Amino acid sequence: MTADPTPQSLAAPHPYFADLYTFDWSKASFAIPALCCVSIALCLVAGVLVGHPAAGLIAGGGAMTIGFGINQRIADSRLAPMIFATFAMALSTLVGMTVGHHGYEILIAAGVWSFVYGLLTARAAGIAWVGQQAAVTLFVTSAFPAGPRAAGERALLIFAGGALQILITSCTLHLIPELKTQLFEFHRLAIQAPFEQTSDLLSHSDARRRALHTLREIPLSLPQLSHTAGFAYALRLTVTVVLSAEAYRRLGIESGYWIPMTALLVQKPAFFETFVRALMRIGGTLAGAVLSTFALAHLHPDPLVLAILATLAAFLGYVTNSVNYALFSTCLTSYIVFLLSLNALPGPVIAHRRALCTIAGGVIALVIHLDALRRHRDQPTTT
């Protein structure tokens, strides 16, 4: 969601609340969402058929998240955000499962991840999206504390789902040459470069120049904030997420990760953006919880049907992502309820907990942002 770049009067509600009732169906697409759902369906159905639905839903979750990256750009590359996010999510999985959600370590990790994401948000959309997925993954996986082996297995499943999404997307959209280039540059920068001698690095100056050019040419599609405002936003986001993580830690239930996750997703630089985003997230979550619970209660689906329902909800989530945030939240909640039901978790309980934790996260984000509302009201003019 981008802010309206033109000055608006406080008396005019349209700039603040138009997103609540605006459905921009011109932004809906069906071909790419259908393409992105192929990898999700493969993961979920394969997990059911081999008797490991939990593994399928973890890999399917990775594929689902990475599918949204096709709408992002890093220096005009469609695959770079997806590649970086796949690695970032795998790393966040290792950290999240290691720290868990019972100790103070989750507060430290949540603070670091949210602060970095807050700084990135003021810079570039593609890289900020990678940071957002890393933070969300940290919260989700912290609900399943485990040792290094289990954490590594889950990280590999998420990585596999993301890699499958990238591979299918690349083949279908004829992006294989770009995929090879991006993987080569990632391998050079992340693995080879730290161990090469100075002479070797000099011999690869062209590759380094291309990498630097890529970073310098990142499209600034988000509203630009001053350095002071950007730091203030990152700091406020960190306080919000840490307090939400503390509520999650004290609550002590797996579903509690929706509290810091919601706080992270709805917190925006401007108060009214946060307010509208929170309303849409909460309203969409409640609607999705009701619809998915109703479907589970009346259909009594077996695991294969649940996989199909989750894939359908994922498809609708992709389609409505740019149409209306509340509608997207409805589809996303339905997807999560169907997905977790594959792991023999009771759907109504999932929906109920998600609704309550989403409300809690939205309220915390709004309370922390009240200082911004006071400053906004004290200003004689708007900018």
C-alpha positions in Angstrom: 0.0 0.0 0.0 1.5 3.3 -1.0 0.6 6.7 0.5 -1.3 9.3 -1.5 1.5 11.7 -2.7 -0.8 14.7 -2.9 -1.7 16.9 0.1 -5.1 16.2 1.5 -7.5 18.0 3.9 -8.2 16.5 7.2 -11.9 16.9 6.5 -11.8 14.6 3.5 -12.0 11.0 4.6 -11.2 9.6 1.1 -7.4 9.5 1.4 -7.5 7.7 4.7 -10.4 5.2 4.3 -10.8 4.7 0.6 -8.8 1.4 0.7 -11.5 -0.1 2.9 -14.1 -0.1 0.2 -12.0 0.1 -3.0 -11.7 -3.1 -5.0 -9.4 -2.5 -8.0 -10.2 -5.5 -10.1 -8.1 -4.1 -12.9 -5.1 -5.3 -11.0 -6.4 -8.9 -10.7 -4.6 -11.5 -12.9 -5.2 -15.2 -13.2 -2.4 -16.7 -15.3 0.5 -16.0 -13.0 -1.5 -16.9 -9.8 -2.5 -20.2 -11.5 1.2 -20.8 -12.3 2.3 -20.1 -8.8 -0.3 -22.6 -7.4 1.3 -25.5 -9.4 4.2 -25.8 -6.9 1.9 -25.4 -3.9 -0.4 -28.2 -5.2 2.6 -30.5 -5.9 3.9 -30.0 -2.4 0.6 -30.6 -0.7 -0.6 -33.5 -2.8 2.8 -35.2 -2.6 2.9 -34.8 1.2 -0.6 -36.5 1.4 0.2 -39.3 -1.0 3.5 -40.3 0.7 1.9 -40.1 4.1 3.7 -37.0 5.4 1.2 -34.1 5.1 3.1 -32.0 7.6 6.2 -32.0 5.4 4.0 -31.2 2.4 2.4 -28.2 4.1 5.8 -26.8 5.2 7.2 -27.0 1.7 3.9 -25.7 0.3 4.1 -22.7 2.7 7.5 -21.9 1.3 6.3 -22.1 -2.2 3.2 -20.0 -1.4 5.4 -17.2 0.1 7.9 -17.2 -2.7 5.2 -17.0 -5.3 4.4 -13.4 -4.1 7.9 -12.5 -5.1 7.1 -12.6 -8.8 5.4 -9.2 -8.3 8.6 -7.7 -6.7 11.7 -6.3 -8.4 15.3 -5.8 -7.5 17.0 -3.8 -10.2 14.3 -5.0 -12.7 14.9 -8.6 -11.9 11.9 -10.7 -11.1 13.8 -13.6 -9.8 16.3 -11.9 -7.5 13.6 -11.2 -4.7 12.5 -14.8 -4.9 16.0 -16.2 -4.7 17.1 -13.9 -1.8 13.8 -14.5 0.1 14.3 -18.3 -0.2 17.7 -18.2 1.4 16.5 -15.6 4.0 13.5 -17.7 5.0 15.7 -20.8 5.4 18.0 -18.8 7.7 15.1 -17.4 9.7 13.7 -20.9 10.1 17.0 -22.0 11.7 17.0 -19.0 14.0 13.3 -19.1 14.8 13.2 -22.8 15.8 16.4 -22.4 17.8 15.3 -19.5 20.0 11.7 -20.7 20.3 9.0 -18.6 21.9 9.4 -19.3 25.6 12.5 -17.4 26.4 13.8 -13.9 26.0 15.8 -14.8 23.0 12.7 -14.4 20.8 12.5 -10.8 21.9 16.1 -10.1 20.8 15.6 -11.9 17.5 12.3 -10.1 16.9 13.8 -6.8 17.6 16.8 -7.3 15.2 14.7 -8.7 12.4 12.0 -6.0 12.7 14.5 -3.1 12.9 16.3 -4.3 9.8 13.0 -4.6 8.0 11.9 -1.2 9.1 15.1 0.4 7.7 14.7 -1.5 4.4 11.1 -0.4 4.1 12.2 3.2 3.6 14.5 2.2 0.8 13.3 -0.2 -1.8 10.2 -2.4 -2.3 11.9 -5.6 -3.5 14.6 -5.8 -0.8 12.0 -4.7 1.9 9.8 -7.6 0.8 12.7 -10.0 1.4 13.1 -8.5 4.9 9.4 -8.8 5.6 9.4 -12.5 4.6 12.4 -13.2 6.8 10.7 -11.6 9.8 7.4 -13.4 9.3 9.2 -16.7 8.9 11.1 -16.1 12.2 7.8 -15.6 14.0 6.1 -18.6 12.5 8.9 -21.0 13.1 9.5 -19.8 16.6 6.2 -21.6 17.4 8.0 -24.9 16.9 11.2 -24.9 19.0 13.5 -27.7 18.3 17.1 -28.8 18.1 19.5 -28.2 15.1 18.4 -31.3 13.2 14.7 -30.6 13.3 15.3 -27.0 12.5 17.6 -28.0 9.6 14.9 -30.3 8.2 12.2 -27.7 8.3 14.6 -25.1 6.7 15.3 -27.5 3.9 11.6 -28.2 3.3 10.9 -24.4 3.1 13.9 -24.0 0.9 12.7 -26.9 -1.3 9.3 -25.3 -1.7 10.7 -22.0 -2.6 13.2 -23.5 -5.0 10.4 -25.5 -6.7 8.4 -22.3 -7.1 11.4 -20.5 -8.6 12.1 -23.4 -11.0 8.5 -23.7 -12.2 8.1 -20.0 -12.6 11.4 -19.7 -14.5 10.6 -22.5 -16.9 7.1 -21.3 -17.6 7.9 -17.6 -18.0 11.1 -18.3 -20.0 13.4 -16.9 -17.3 16.0 -19.7 -17.2 18.8 -17.4 -18.6 18.0 -14.8 -15.9 17.9 -17.6 -13.3 21.4 -18.8 -14.3 22.7 -15.3 -14.1 21.2 -14.5 -10.7 22.4 -17.8 -9.2 25.9 -17.3 -10.5 26.1 -13.7 -9.1 24.6 -14.9 -5.8 27.2 -17.7 -5.6 30.0 -15.3 -6.4 29.0 -12.7 -3.9 27.9 -15.0 -1.0 30.3 -18.0 -1.3 33.3 -17.4 -3.6 34.2 -13.8 -3.0 35.0 -14.0 0.7 37.7 -16.7 0.0 39.3 -15.4 -3.1 42.6 -13.6 -3.2 42.8 -9.9 -4.1 44.2 -10.8 -7.6 41.3 -13.1 -8.2 38.8 -10.4 -7.1 40.4 -7.9 -9.5 40.1 -10.4 -12.3 36.3 -10.5 -11.6 35.9 -6.7 -11.5 33.2 -6.8 -14.2 31.1 -9.1 -12.1 31.5 -6.9 -9.1 30.6 -3.8 -11.1 27.4 -5.5 -12.3 26.5 -6.4 -8.8 27.1 -2.8 -7.6 25.1 -1.5 -10.5 22.3 -3.8 -9.5 22.3 -2.5 -6.0 22.5 1.2 -7.1 19.6 0.8 -9.6 17.1 -0.6 -7.1 13.7 0.9 -7.9 12.4 3.2 -5.2 8.8 2.3 -5.4 7.9 3.1 -1.8 7.4 6.6 -0.4 10.8 8.0 0.4 11.4 9.0 4.0 14.2 11.2 5.4 16.9 9.5 7.3 15.5 10.7 10.5 11.9 9.6 9.7 13.2 6.3 8.4 15.1 5.6 11.6 12.1 6.7 13.7 9.8 4.4 11.8 12.2 1.5 12.2 12.5 2.2 15.9 8.8 2.4 16.4 8.3 -0.8 14.4 10.9 -2.5 16.6 9.1 -1.4 19.8 5.8 -2.6 18.5 7.1 -6.0 17.4 9.0 -6.6 20.6 6.0 -5.8 22.8 3.9 -8.0 20.5 6.5 -10.8 20.8 6.4 -10.4 24.6 2.6 -10.9 24.5 3.2 -14.0 22.3 5.8 -15.3 24.8 3.6 -14.9 27.8 0.6 -16.4 26.0 2.6 -19.5 25.4 0.6 -21.0 22.5 1.8 -21.9 19.0 -0.8 -19.7 17.4 0.5 -16.7 19.3 3.0 -15.9 16.6 0.2 -14.2 14.7 0.4 -11.3 17.3 3.9 -10.1 16.3 3.3 -11.0 12.7 0.2 -8.9 12.5 1.9 -6.0 14.3 4.8 -6.1 11.8 2.5 -6.3 8.7 0.1 -3.5 9.7 2.5 -1.0 11.1 3.1 1.8 8.6 5.0 5.1 8.7 1.7 7.1 8.8 -0.9 6.5 11.5 -3.9 6.4 9.2 -2.1 3.8 7.0 -1.6 1.7 10.1 -5.2 2.3 11.2 -6.8 1.3 7.9 -4.3 -1.6 7.4 -5.2 -3.0 10.9 -9.0 -2.7 10.2 -8.6 -4.5 6.9 -6.4 -7.2 8.4 -8.7 -7.8 11.3 -11.9 -7.7 9.2 -10.5 -10.0 6.6 -9.1 -12.4 9.1 -12.5 -12.6 10.9 -14.3 -13.2 7.6 -11.8 -15.9 6.5 -12.0 -17.6 9.9 -15.8 -17.8 9.6 -15.8 -19.0 6.0 -13.2 -21.6 6.5 -14.7 -22.9 9.7 -18.1 -23.2 8.0 -16.5 -25.1 5.1 -14.8 -27.5 7.4 -17.9 -28.1 9.5 -20.1 -28.9 6.5 -17.7 -30.6 4.1 -15.7 -32.8 6.5 -12.9 -33.0 3.9 -10.3 -35.7 3.7 -6.6 -34.8 3.4 -6.6 -34.7 -0.4 -9.7 -32.4 -0.5 -8.0 -30.2 2.2 -5.0 -29.9 -0.1 -7.2 -28.9 -3.0 -9.1 -26.3 -0.8 -5.8 -24.9 0.4 -4.5 -24.6 -3.2 -7.8 -22.9 -4.2 -7.5 -20.4 -1.3 -3.9 -19.7 -2.2 -5.0 -19.0 -5.8 -7.6 -16.6 -4.6 -5.0 -15.0 -2.3 -2.7 -14.4 -5.3 -5.5 -13.0 -7.4 -6.8 -10.6 -4.7 -3.4 -9.5 -3.4 -3.5 -6.1 -5.3 -7.3 -5.8 -5.4 -8.2 -5.2 -1.8 -6.2 -6.0 1.4 -9.2 -7.1 3.4 -10.3 -9.5 0.7 -6.7 -10.8 0.4 -6.6 -11.3 4.2 -9.9 -13.3 4.0 -8.4 -15.7 1.4 -5.1 -15.9 3.2 -6.8 -16.9 6.5 -8.8 -19.6 4.7 -5.6 -20.9 3.1 -3.9 -21.1 6.5 -6.8 -22.8 8.2 -7.1 -25.4 5.4 -3.3 -25.9 5.4 -2.9 -26.5 9.1 -6.0 -28.8 9.1 -3.8 -31.1 6.9 -1.7 -31.6 10.0 -4.7 -32.9 12.0 -5.1 -29.6 13.8 -8.8 -28.6 14.5 -9.9 -26.0 12.0 -12.3 -24.1 14.2 -9.6 -23.8 16.9 -7.1 -22.5 14.4 -9.5 -19.9 13.0 -10.5 -18.8 16.5 -6.9 -18.3 17.7 -5.9 -16.6 14.5 -8.7 -14.1 14.8 -7.9 -13.3 18.5 -4.2 -13.0 17.9 -4.7 -10.8 14.8 -6.9 -8.5 16.8 -4.3 -8.3 19.5 -1.5 -7.6 17.1 -3.5 -4.9 15.3 -4.4 -3.2 18.6 -0.8 -3.2 19.8 0.3 -1.6 16.6 -2.3 1.1 16.8 -1.6 1.9 20.5 2.2 2.3 19.8 1.3 4.6 16.9 -0.9 6.9 18.9 2.0 9.4 19.3 2.0 9.8 15.5 -1.7 10.6 15.6 -1.1 13.3 18.2 1.7 14.8 16.1 -0.5 14.7 13.1 -3.3 16.6 14.9 -0.9 19.2 16.3 0.3 20.1 12.8 -1.5 23.2 11.4 -1.1 21.9 7.8 -0.8 18.5 6.2 2.0 17.3 3.9 
